[in-house]
Amino acid sequence: MKILGESLFEGGLVLPTYSRPNLLEECLKSIYSAENSSQIAKIIVLQLGDLKVEKLVRRFNDDQTFIIPIKRTNTPPLFNMNYNWWVGASFGFEILGLPWLLSLEEESVIKGNAFNFVLEMHEKYESDRKFRGVNLSTKLVDESFRGTYSLLRYGFMGSGATILSKDWQKLKRYRVKKRLQHYPWDVFTEAYWKTGFRATPNLSMVMNFGWIGGTHTDGIQSENQQMNQISFQTSDSLNDFRLKNLDNGWINGSRIYDSYEDYIFNIRFALWLTLDNKVGKPIYKRLVHYFFN
């Protein structure tokens, strides 16, 4: 049976949209102008209610775009964010049959070479069973880092990270969906992602401008966010990326991937599956704090 989209795209991205047309416009411009954009299926989950957002999304509609309208009433923001992303990912994996999907947020902007990097990393590491995808963000700032990347034991970044189809199927077996009402998507699945590695560019390829304009905060950036922005604004090579493990990334708890540590993080993941309940969660948090950071 032929699956819609199979062999037409190298991969896809899921972009849930809400009510920030000014930020969303910059996000869409960066997506559709990036190199190799035509190889990427754009799945836009359009939460209805903001006419400016609806008009903007339809302006960018093309043959590589799939718009999924969603109507939410009387549901909390966390539910909306998780389930809108879940709807888009389900469409990408189950209907289009895509091998991987990039998670992006409407207030984020990607570099022109972001798809080049994602495509190259997935082609290079897709056969490695410990490959968990790509993260696009870092705080490293040095022009000598152009065209280089690191392999990190890293969590899943809500904006600018990929998930592979095989990992999607595995997480479904662990009944991820039923837990999404209580956890942000990236936080919930962190224990699983750290059982392997993520490829991360040493100059950032995504910038979340929601942290600058006051969407998430009062507009005051942390030092990490400032470094991320400077890294994002530093020019980069367009392709042919080479491995150069420079740093542990820009989030606490990430580290250069070492396969000898796999068994430790597999134990952590097993403990998380066992203790993810009201009684066991405090125990799990203490174990992680003392033994698995």
C-alpha positions, 0 to 999 in steps of 0.5 A: 500500500502506498503511503501519502508522501512516502518517497516525496519528502526526505523528512518533515516538520511540525509547527503548531500555531496559536495567536502570535502572527508577528513572530509566526511570520518570521518563523514561516519566512525562515522555513520557506526560504531555507535551503532544501526546504522543498524536500521537507513536508511542512505540517502546520497545526492551525489552532483556529481563533486568530484570524490574522494567524489563519490568513498568514498560514494560508498565505504560505500554503504550497504543495509541500504544506499540510494545514490541519485546522484544530478547534480547542475550547476550555482546555489548558495551554499545556494540553493544547501545546502537547496535543496539537503537536501530537496531532501533527506528528501523528499525521507526519508519521502515520499518514505521510510515512515520514522517517523523521520530523522536526519540532518547531515553535511559532516564535522560532527562526531557523538559519538558512542551512538548518535543513542541510544539517538535519538532512546530512545528520540523518543520512549519516547516523540513521543506521546507528541504533543509538541515534536519537535525532538532531538538536539545533540550538547551542550557546557556543560562539566562535567563528572557527566552529563553522560547519562543525557539530558535536554528538551529545547525550541530550534531551529533546528541545521543544523547538528545533529538535527531530524525532525519528519514526522508530522512536515515535513508535517506541514511545507510543508503546510506552503510552506517552499520549495518556501522560501528555496532559501533565508534562511538557512534551520535551520534559516528559521524554527526556529520560528516553532521549538520554539513552542515546545521542543527538547531533548538535551544531556548534553554532546555533541554527535556531533562535526562539524569539519568544524569550526576547519579546516578552512572550515567555518572560518579561523580556529579560534574557538569561545569559544562556539565551543571550549566548544562544542569540549571538551564536545564531547570528554568527554566520555558518557554512551551508553544508559538509558538516564535520564532527568536532566534539567541542562542548557539552552544549548549552543546557545543564545535564548534557554531555559528550556522548560516551557509549560506555555510559549507555547502561547507566542511562538505560537503567535511568529510563527503566526507573522512570518508567517504573516510578512515574506515578504519584508515589514513585516520582519523588524517589525518581527525582532524588535518584536522578539528582544524585546518580544520573546527572 
